[in-house]
Amino acid sequence: MKQNRTALILIVCAALLAVGAFLMLNRTKEDPFSVRVEVTQPAEPPAKAPDWVDNGQEAKPDYSAATAEPETIAPSQEPAQAPKEPETIEVTEDKMVTFSFVESLTDFLLQRFQPRNSNGKPDSLATAVALNRYYGRELDGFAVSGNDIVTSRKAVYDYVFTPGMLKTLYEIYAPAFMVHLVDTASTSEREYVVGDATETRTLTNDEIKVMLRLNAQRIERTADVFHAFADDPSIVEMAGKYRRAAKAVERANGQLQTAMAEGKDSGEASDRLKQAILFRERTRAEIVGHLKKVCQPCPEAELFYLSQWAYRRTLGQSEEKLKVFGAAADIMDDLAARFRTKADELK
């Protein structure tokens, strides 16, 4: 009995020791110097109302536009563009037609442009007739020697007025001419007709565009006439017939003057003069009628003038020279297109 009680006590002690060991082994190891404390964030101070809530706010009227940006915002600015560099084109001058011709032709066009004529509309007085007379007075831009203008003009025409030479000169000078014309118009002051007054100034971009388009139209019209000369030799033949009719009028008038001076009967001489004049005018009307079919807006005086000019240029070699008019017409069509393209490019 005593032995059983001792065994029971030992069993109970062993159980207690096992439980204590289990609890000690499963206990979390901690740093003996650390202290666990629950941390709380400090409370934010209460929001403070603006001063004007207690002291009142002074109202100031705002007269700025509704679309104006706030004063604190800097106004938006587009980046400054660098000034456009002038275009440089290298030109190899021809021995007869120099670069001065480009400068002279530029002056011719600008001198005859009116930003606003007496009717309040832009206009250009640059015509084929005006151009021929302009270079008829002095051959500005042509390397000729001597004081005989007739001989010098013949030398220029003999050199220039061939299909090959016209194309060569155009290829050399056309790009430089376009640049020089626009640059001169925008930077070089000159006297322009503006309404009923004149102003010394440069042209605006809009005025340069108008000038280019007006001249493109004039150039195209002259090209149409030149195409007609090249395609229909009978027009130049009619021009020759007019010249002969005009000579007949001069002879008939001379005979009438002689008869009157000698006291003879002038009736027959007077009739011959009338018939010669009628024939001459019918021939003139025939020429203008043919050319009006290809250029309706062209003035009759200009059409007739060009027919006589073409006759003189083809005299003695009409078949070969008529080809030159076709080449010249093609060049003028291309130049008119360049004028319009340049006008469209200007901002």
Sine and cosine of phi, psi and omega as CSV:
sin_phi,cos_phi,sin_psi,cos_psi,sin_omega,cos_omega
0.00,0.00,-0.71,0.71,0.02,-1.00
-0.90,0.44,-0.62,0.78,0.02,-1.00
-0.91,0.42,-0.64,0.77,0.00,-1.00
-0.90,0.44,-0.63,0.78,-0.01,-1.00
-0.93,0.37,-0.63,0.77,0.03,-1.00
-0.89,0.46,-0.69,0.73,0.02,-1.00
-0.88,0.47,-0.63,0.77,-0.01,-1.00
-0.91,0.41,-0.64,0.77,0.00,-1.00
-0.90,0.43,-0.67,0.74,0.02,-1.00
-0.88,0.47,-0.65,0.76,-0.01,-1.00
-0.89,0.45,-0.69,0.73,-0.02,-1.00
-0.90,0.43,-0.67,0.75,0.01,-1.00
-0.90,0.44,-0.66,0.75,0.02,-1.00
-0.88,0.47,-0.64,0.77,-0.01,-1.00
-0.91,0.42,-0.67,0.75,0.00,-1.00
-0.90,0.44,-0.66,0.75,0.04,-1.00
-0.89,0.45,-0.63,0.78,0.01,-1.00
-0.90,0.44,-0.67,0.74,0.00,-1.00
-0.91,0.41,-0.66,0.75,0.01,-1.00
-0.90,0.44,-0.65,0.76,0.03,-1.00
-0.90,0.44,-0.65,0.76,0.00,-1.00
-0.87,0.49,-0.69,0.72,-0.02,-1.00
-0.92,0.39,-0.59,0.81,0.00,-1.00
-0.94,0.35,-0.63,0.78,-0.02,-1.00
-0.93,0.36,-0.51,0.86,-0.05,-1.00
-1.00,-0.07,0.13,0.99,0.00,-1.00
-0.99,0.16,0.71,-0.71,-0.03,-1.00
-0.94,0.34,0.76,-0.65,0.01,-1.00
-0.97,0.23,0.72,-0.70,-0.04,-1.00
-0.78,-0.63,0.49,-0.87,0.09,-1.00
-0.93,0.36,0.80,-0.60,-0.05,-1.00
-0.92,0.39,-0.27,0.96,-0.04,-1.00
-0.98,-0.20,-0.03,1.00,-0.01,-1.00
-1.00,-0.01,0.49,-0.87,0.02,-1.00
-0.76,-0.65,0.81,-0.58,0.01,-1.00
-1.00,0.03,0.84,-0.54,0.01,-1.00
-0.72,-0.70,0.68,-0.73,0.05,-1.00
-0.97,0.25,0.84,-0.55,-0.06,-1.00
-0.99,-0.13,0.73,-0.69,0.07,-1.00
-0.86,-0.51,0.63,-0.78,0.01,-1.00
-0.93,0.37,0.63,-0.77,0.03,-1.00
-0.91,0.40,0.58,-0.81,-0.02,-1.00
-0.94,0.33,0.68,-0.73,0.04,-1.00
-0.95,0.32,0.59,-0.81,0.04,-1.00
-0.92,0.39,0.48,-0.88,-0.01,-1.00
-0.90,0.44,0.61,-0.80,-0.02,-1.00
-0.88,0.48,0.65,-0.76,-0.01,-1.00
-0.98,-0.22,0.75,-0.66,-0.01,-1.00
-0.95,0.32,0.51,-0.86,0.07,-1.00
-0.85,0.53,0.39,-0.92,-0.04,-1.00
-0.87,0.49,-0.54,0.84,-0.10,-0.99
-0.94,0.35,-0.25,0.97,0.03,-1.00
-0.91,0.40,-0.66,0.75,-0.02,-1.00
-1.00,0.04,-0.57,0.82,-0.11,-0.99
-0.99,-0.14,-0.15,0.99,-0.04,-1.00
1.00,0.01,0.37,-0.93,-0.04,-1.00
-0.87,-0.50,0.74,-0.67,0.01,-1.00
-0.99,0.12,0.85,-0.52,-0.02,-1.00
-1.00,0.07,0.81,-0.59,0.05,-1.00
-0.88,-0.47,0.75,-0.66,-0.01,-1.00
-0.92,0.39,0.58,-0.81,0.00,-1.00
-0.90,-0.43,0.93,-0.37,-0.04,-1.00
-0.99,-0.16,0.17,0.98,0.00,-1.00
-0.96,0.29,0.36,-0.93,-0.02,-1.00
-0.91,0.41,0.47,-0.88,-0.03,-1.00
-0.89,0.47,-0.45,0.89,-0.04,-1.00
-1.00,-0.05,0.04,1.00,-0.05,-1.00
-0.94,0.35,0.57,-0.82,0.02,-1.00
-0.98,0.20,0.47,-0.88,0.03,-1.00
-0.85,0.52,0.45,-0.89,-0.05,-1.00
-0.89,0.45,-0.45,0.89,-0.05,-1.00
-0.98,0.19,-0.17,0.99,-0.02,-1.00
-0.98,-0.21,0.82,-0.58,0.01,-1.00
-0.93,0.37,0.68,-0.74,0.00,-1.00
-0.87,0.49,0.65,-0.76,0.00,-1.00
-0.93,0.37,0.67,-0.74,-0.01,-1.00
-0.78,-0.63,0.71,-0.70,0.07,-1.00
-0.96,0.27,0.60,-0.80,0.01,-1.00
-0.87,0.50,0.72,-0.69,-0.02,-1.00
-0.90,0.44,0.74,-0.68,0.01,-1.00
-1.00,0.02,0.65,-0.76,0.04,-1.00
-0.93,0.36,0.62,-0.79,0.01,-1.00
-0.85,0.52,0.64,-0.77,-0.03,-1.00
-0.93,0.37,0.78,-0.63,0.02,-1.00
-0.96,0.29,0.68,-0.73,0.02,-1.00
-0.90,0.44,0.63,-0.77,-0.01,-1.00
-0.97,0.26,0.72,-0.70,-0.01,-1.00
-0.92,-0.40,0.79,-0.61,0.01,-1.00
-0.79,-0.61,0.80,-0.60,0.04,-1.00
-0.99,0.12,0.74,-0.67,-0.04,-1.00
-0.79,-0.61,0.76,-0.65,0.12,-0.99
-1.00,-0.10,0.92,-0.38,-0.11,-0.99
-0.93,0.38,0.59,-0.81,0.12,-0.99
-0.98,0.20,0.45,-0.89,-0.05,-1.00
-0.94,0.35,-0.45,0.89,0.00,-1.00
-0.98,-0.21,-0.74,0.67,-0.02,-1.00
-0.99,-0.17,0.96,-0.27,-0.08,-1.00
-1.00,0.01,0.10,-0.99,0.04,-1.00
-0.90,0.43,-0.36,0.93,0.06,-1.00
-0.86,0.51,-0.43,0.90,0.06,-1.00
-0.90,0.44,-0.64,0.77,0.05,-1.00
-0.87,0.48,-0.71,0.71,0.02,-1.00
-0.91,0.42,-0.64,0.77,0.00,-1.00
-0.92,0.39,-0.67,0.75,0.01,-1.00
-0.92,0.40,-0.59,0.81,0.08,-1.00
-0.88,0.48,-0.72,0.69,0.03,-1.00
-0.87,0.49,-0.65,0.76,0.00,-1.00
-0.85,0.52,-0.73,0.69,-0.04,-1.00
-0.94,0.35,-0.68,0.74,-0.05,-1.00
-0.95,0.31,-0.58,0.82,0.02,-1.00
-0.90,0.43,-0.44,0.90,-0.07,-1.00
-0.97,-0.23,0.14,0.99,0.07,-1.00
-1.00,-0.06,0.71,-0.71,0.03,-1.00
-0.87,-0.49,0.94,-0.34,0.04,-1.00
-0.82,0.58,-0.54,0.84,0.07,-1.00
-0.43,-0.90,0.90,-0.44,-0.01,-1.00
-0.99,0.13,-0.15,-0.99,-0.06,-1.00
-0.90,0.43,-0.33,0.94,0.04,-1.00
-1.00,-0.02,0.05,1.00,0.03,-1.00
0.99,0.10,0.23,0.97,-0.03,-1.00
-0.86,-0.51,0.49,-0.87,0.08,-1.00
-0.93,0.37,0.53,-0.85,-0.06,-1.00
-0.47,-0.88,0.40,-0.92,0.10,-1.00
-0.77,-0.64,0.76,-0.64,0.02,-1.00
-0.99,-0.16,0.23,0.97,0.01,-1.00
-0.99,0.15,0.94,-0.33,0.02,-1.00
-0.82,-0.57,0.20,-0.98,0.04,-1.00
-0.89,0.45,-0.60,0.80,0.02,-1.00
-0.90,0.43,-0.73,0.68,0.01,-1.00
-0.88,0.47,-0.62,0.79,0.00,-1.00
-0.91,0.42,-0.69,0.73,0.00,-1.00
-0.90,0.43,-0.64,0.77,0.02,-1.00
-0.95,0.33,-0.57,0.82,0.02,-1.00
-0.86,0.51,-0.73,0.68,0.01,-1.00
-1.00,0.08,-0.13,0.99,0.08,-1.00
-0.97,0.24,-0.45,0.89,0.00,-1.00
-0.98,0.22,-0.67,0.74,0.04,-1.00
-0.46,-0.89,0.65,-0.76,-0.07,-1.00
-1.00,0.03,0.94,0.35,-0.04,-1.00
-0.95,0.32,0.86,-0.50,0.00,-1.00
0.98,-0.21,-0.04,1.00,0.00,-1.00
-0.92,-0.39,0.73,-0.68,-0.03,-1.00
-1.00,0.08,1.00,0.10,0.03,-1.00
-0.83,-0.55,0.44,-0.90,-0.01,-1.00
-0.87,-0.49,0.37,-0.93,0.01,-1.00
0.99,-0.13,0.31,-0.95,-0.04,-1.00
-0.98,-0.19,-0.06,1.00,-0.02,-1.00
-1.00,0.10,0.97,-0.25,-0.06,-1.00
-0.91,0.41,-0.57,0.82,-0.01,-1.00
-0.91,0.42,-0.73,0.69,0.02,-1.00
-0.90,0.44,-0.65,0.76,0.00,-1.00
-0.91,0.41,-0.67,0.74,0.02,-1.00
-0.89,0.45,-0.64,0.77,0.03,-1.00
-0.89,0.45,-0.63,0.77,0.03,-1.00
-0.89,0.45,-0.65,0.76,0.01,-1.00
-0.91,0.41,-0.74,0.68,-0.02,-1.00
-0.89,0.45,-0.65,0.76,0.01,-1.00
-0.89,0.46,-0.55,0.83,-0.03,-1.00
-0.99,0.14,-0.69,0.72,-0.15,-0.99
-1.00,0.04,-0.63,0.77,-0.24,-0.97
-0.99,0.12,0.91,0.42,0.16,-0.99
-0.70,-0.72,0.48,-0.88,-0.02,-1.00
-0.84,0.55,-0.70,0.72,-0.04,-1.00
-0.91,0.41,-0.70,0.72,-0.04,-1.00
-0.94,0.35,-0.62,0.78,0.05,-1.00
-0.86,0.51,-0.71,0.71,0.00,-1.00
-0.91,0.41,-0.65,0.76,0.00,-1.00
-0.89,0.46,-0.74,0.67,-0.01,-1.00
-0.90,0.44,-0.61,0.79,0.00,-1.00
-0.91,0.41,-0.68,0.74,0.02,-1.00
-0.90,0.43,-0.56,0.83,0.00,-1.00
-0.94,0.34,-0.73,0.68,-0.24,-0.97
-0.97,-0.24,-0.30,0.95,-0.10,-1.00
-0.85,0.52,-0.76,0.65,0.00,-1.00
-0.88,0.48,-0.68,0.73,0.00,-1.00
-0.91,0.41,-0.59,0.80,0.01,-1.00
-0.89,0.46,-0.68,0.73,-0.01,-1.00
-0.90,0.45,-0.70,0.72,0.01,-1.00
-0.90,0.43,-0.71,0.70,-0.06,-1.00
-0.91,0.41,-0.62,0.78,-0.02,-1.00
-0.89,0.46,-0.76,0.65,-0.04,-1.00
-0.94,0.35,-0.68,0.73,0.01,-1.00
-0.89,0.46,-0.68,0.74,0.00,-1.00
-0.91,0.42,-0.66,0.75,0.00,-1.00
-0.89,0.46,-0.57,0.82,-0.09,-1.00
-1.00,-0.02,-0.28,0.96,-0.09,-1.00
-0.85,-0.53,-0.35,0.94,-0.08,-1.00
-0.97,-0.24,0.88,-0.48,0.00,-1.00
-0.96,0.27,0.64,-0.77,0.10,-0.99
-0.44,-0.90,0.12,-0.99,-0.08,-1.00
-1.00,0.03,0.81,-0.58,0.00,-1.00
-0.85,-0.53,0.53,-0.85,0.11,-0.99
-0.99,0.17,0.85,-0.53,0.03,-1.00
-0.76,-0.64,0.99,-0.15,-0.08,-1.00
0.94,0.35,-0.80,-0.60,0.00,-1.00
-0.99,-0.11,0.16,0.99,-0.02,-1.00
-0.78,-0.62,0.03,-1.00,0.09,-1.00
-0.84,-0.54,0.55,-0.84,0.01,-1.00
-0.76,-0.65,0.66,-0.75,0.08,-1.00
-0.99,-0.15,0.94,-0.34,-0.08,-1.00
-0.18,-0.98,-0.02,-1.00,0.12,-0.99
-1.00,-0.07,0.11,-0.99,0.04,-1.00
-1.00,-0.09,0.58,-0.82,0.10,-0.99
-0.97,0.23,0.21,-0.98,0.03,-1.00
-0.86,0.50,-0.67,0.75,0.01,-1.00
-0.89,0.45,-0.63,0.77,0.02,-1.00
-0.93,0.36,-0.60,0.80,0.05,-1.00
-0.90,0.43,-0.65,0.76,0.03,-1.00
-0.88,0.48,-0.68,0.74,0.02,-1.00
-0.90,0.43,-0.69,0.72,0.01,-1.00
-0.85,0.52,-0.69,0.72,-0.01,-1.00
-0.90,0.43,-0.68,0.74,-0.05,-1.00
-0.95,0.33,-0.62,0.79,0.05,-1.00
-0.89,0.46,-0.70,0.72,-0.01,-1.00
-0.94,0.33,-0.54,0.84,0.07,-1.00
-0.87,0.50,-0.65,0.76,0.02,-1.00
-0.90,0.43,-0.68,0.73,0.02,-1.00
-0.90,0.44,-0.67,0.74,-0.02,-1.00
-0.90,0.44,-0.67,0.74,0.01,-1.00
-0.89,0.45,-0.62,0.79,0.01,-1.00
-0.90,0.43,-0.69,0.73,0.03,-1.00
-0.91,0.42,-0.60,0.80,0.05,-1.00
-0.88,0.47,-0.64,0.77,0.03,-1.00
-0.87,0.49,-0.66,0.75,0.01,-1.00
-0.92,0.39,-0.67,0.74,0.01,-1.00
-0.91,0.41,-0.60,0.80,0.09,-1.00
-0.87,0.50,-0.64,0.77,0.01,-1.00
-0.90,0.44,-0.65,0.76,0.05,-1.00
-0.87,0.49,-0.68,0.73,-0.04,-1.00
-0.94,0.33,-0.58,0.81,-0.10,-1.00
-1.00,0.04,-0.39,0.92,-0.08,-1.00
-0.74,-0.67,1.00,0.00,-0.02,-1.00
-0.87,0.50,-0.33,0.94,-0.04,-1.00
-0.91,0.42,-0.44,0.90,0.01,-1.00
-0.91,0.41,-0.69,0.73,0.03,-1.00
-0.93,0.38,-0.56,0.83,0.06,-1.00
-0.90,0.43,-0.63,0.77,0.06,-1.00
-0.89,0.45,-0.59,0.81,0.04,-1.00
-0.89,0.45,-0.63,0.78,0.07,-1.00
-0.91,0.41,-0.63,0.77,0.03,-1.00
-0.89,0.45,-0.60,0.80,0.04,-1.00
-0.90,0.45,-0.68,0.74,0.01,-1.00
-0.86,0.52,-0.65,0.76,0.01,-1.00
-0.93,0.36,-0.61,0.79,0.03,-1.00
-0.91,0.41,-0.61,0.80,0.03,-1.00
-0.91,0.41,-0.62,0.79,0.06,-1.00
-0.91,0.42,-0.61,0.80,0.03,-1.00
-0.89,0.45,-0.61,0.80,0.05,-1.00
-0.90,0.43,-0.66,0.75,0.02,-1.00
-0.89,0.46,-0.67,0.74,0.00,-1.00
-0.91,0.41,-0.71,0.71,-0.02,-1.00
-0.89,0.46,-0.63,0.77,0.04,-1.00
-0.91,0.41,-0.61,0.79,0.04,-1.00
-0.90,0.44,-0.66,0.75,0.03,-1.00
-0.90,0.43,-0.63,0.78,0.03,-1.00
-0.91,0.42,-0.69,0.73,0.00,-1.00
-0.90,0.44,-0.60,0.80,0.03,-1.00
-0.92,0.39,-0.71,0.71,0.00,-1.00
-0.88,0.48,-0.67,0.74,0.01,-1.00
-0.92,0.38,-0.62,0.78,0.01,-1.00
-0.92,0.38,-0.55,0.83,-0.01,-1.00
-1.00,0.03,-0.03,1.00,0.02,-1.00
0.97,0.25,0.32,0.95,0.01,-1.00
-1.00,0.08,0.19,-0.98,0.06,-1.00
-0.91,0.42,0.85,-0.52,-0.07,-1.00
-0.98,-0.17,0.08,1.00,-0.06,-1.00
-0.87,0.50,-0.74,0.67,-0.03,-1.00
-0.91,0.42,-0.68,0.73,0.01,-1.00
-0.90,0.44,-0.58,0.81,0.02,-1.00
-0.92,0.40,-0.64,0.77,0.02,-1.00
-0.91,0.41,-0.65,0.76,0.03,-1.00
-0.88,0.47,-0.63,0.78,0.00,-1.00
-0.91,0.42,-0.67,0.74,0.00,-1.00
-0.88,0.47,-0.69,0.72,-0.01,-1.00
-0.91,0.42,-0.63,0.77,0.01,-1.00
-0.91,0.42,-0.64,0.77,0.00,-1.00
-0.92,0.39,-0.68,0.74,0.02,-1.00
-0.87,0.49,-0.67,0.74,-0.01,-1.00
-0.91,0.41,-0.66,0.75,0.02,-1.00
-0.88,0.48,-0.70,0.72,-0.03,-1.00
-0.94,0.34,-0.56,0.83,0.08,-1.00
-0.91,0.42,-0.63,0.78,0.03,-1.00
-0.90,0.43,-0.66,0.75,0.04,-1.00
-0.88,0.48,-0.71,0.71,0.00,-1.00
-0.89,0.45,-0.57,0.82,0.02,-1.00
-0.91,0.41,-0.68,0.74,0.02,-1.00
-0.89,0.47,-0.77,0.63,-0.04,-1.00
-0.88,0.47,-0.63,0.78,0.01,-1.00
-0.87,0.49,-0.68,0.74,0.04,-1.00
-0.89,0.45,-0.70,0.72,-0.07,-1.00
-0.97,0.26,-0.45,0.89,0.06,-1.00
-0.90,0.44,-0.44,0.90,0.01,-1.00
-0.92,0.39,-0.47,0.88,-0.02,-1.00
-0.98,-0.18,-0.31,0.95,0.01,-1.00
-0.56,-0.83,0.99,0.15,-0.04,-1.00
-0.88,0.47,-0.65,0.76,-0.03,-1.00
-0.96,0.28,-0.24,0.97,-0.08,-1.00
-0.92,0.39,0.69,-0.72,0.07,-1.00
-0.88,0.47,0.58,-0.81,-0.03,-1.00
-0.88,0.48,-0.64,0.77,-0.01,-1.00
-0.88,0.47,-0.61,0.79,0.00,-1.00
-0.94,0.35,-0.66,0.75,0.02,-1.00
-0.88,0.47,-0.70,0.72,0.00,-1.00
-0.91,0.41,-0.67,0.74,0.01,-1.00
-0.85,0.52,-0.72,0.70,-0.02,-1.00
-0.91,0.42,-0.56,0.83,0.03,-1.00
-0.90,0.43,-0.65,0.76,0.03,-1.00
-0.94,0.35,-0.60,0.80,0.05,-1.00
-0.90,0.44,-0.68,0.73,0.02,-1.00
-0.90,0.44,-0.61,0.79,0.01,-1.00
-0.89,0.45,-0.69,0.72,0.00,-1.00
-0.91,0.41,-0.59,0.81,-0.01,-1.00
-0.95,0.32,-0.42,0.91,-0.06,-1.00
-0.97,-0.26,0.03,1.00,-0.07,-1.00
-0.86,0.50,0.85,-0.53,0.04,-1.00
1.00,0.03,-0.26,0.97,0.02,-1.00
-0.49,-0.87,0.75,0.66,-0.15,-0.99
-0.87,0.49,-0.66,0.75,-0.09,-1.00
-0.89,0.46,-0.67,0.74,-0.01,-1.00
-0.96,0.28,-0.66,0.75,-0.07,-1.00
-0.95,0.31,-0.42,0.91,0.03,-1.00
-0.89,0.46,-0.48,0.88,0.05,-1.00
-0.91,0.41,-0.49,0.87,0.01,-1.00
-0.91,0.42,-0.60,0.80,0.01,-1.00
-0.90,0.44,-0.60,0.80,0.06,-1.00
-0.90,0.43,-0.69,0.73,0.04,-1.00
-0.90,0.44,-0.67,0.74,0.01,-1.00
-0.90,0.43,-0.62,0.78,0.02,-1.00
-0.90,0.43,-0.66,0.76,0.04,-1.00
-0.89,0.46,-0.66,0.75,0.01,-1.00
-0.89,0.45,-0.69,0.73,-0.01,-1.00
-0.91,0.41,-0.59,0.81,0.07,-1.00
-0.88,0.47,-0.67,0.74,0.00,-1.00
-0.93,0.38,-0.64,0.77,0.01,-1.00
-0.90,0.43,-0.66,0.75,0.04,-1.00
-0.88,0.48,-0.64,0.77,0.04,-1.00
-0.91,0.42,-0.62,0.79,0.05,-1.00
-0.89,0.45,-0.65,0.76,0.01,-1.00
-0.87,0.49,-0.72,0.70,-0.04,-1.00
-0.93,0.38,-0.65,0.76,0.02,-1.00
-0.89,0.45,-0.68,0.73,0.02,-1.00
-0.90,0.44,-0.63,0.77,0.04,-1.00
-0.89,0.46,-0.64,0.77,0.00,-1.00
-0.93,0.36,-0.48,0.88,-0.03,-1.00
-0.97,0.24,-0.43,0.90,-0.04,-1.00
-0.95,0.32,0.73,-0.69,-0.02,-1.00
-1.00,0.07,0.00,0.00,0.00,0.00
